[in-house]
Amino acid sequence: QVQLVESGGGLVQPGGSLRLSCTASARLFSLYSMAWYRQAPGKQRELVAKISSGGTTMYADSVKGRFTISRDNAKNTLYLQMSSLKPEDTAVYYCNGDSMLNQYWGQGTQVTVSS
């Protein structure tokens, strides 16, 4: 069973930055497509950013130019660097791993953007 553990969330002021991390127990992490999703109160979970096993990235329009997704396969870790944060970025952020056979989710980490 693959486990994904997120960290790095917290309270930050508008315009600030945070880096989220997601460490995976998957033996073949490098073969997984990985992504970050978020869910704000009262809203559906939405895709924030995705990175393929080959390093191709894609972003939701709402975060383009502000967020950067990356991965370190040697450390089995996925990152999300978030800059110029806005109050509307407030949500629980979830790490997702896709092995093509199964999907895995972390427990989520809270990000709150507020002054």
Secondary structure, 3 states (H helix, E strand, C coil): CCCEEEECCEEECCCCCEEEEEEECCCCHHHCEEEEEEECCCCCCEEEEEECCCCCEEECCCCCCCEEEEEEHHHCEEEEEECCCCHHHCEEEEEEEECCCCEEECCCEEEEECC
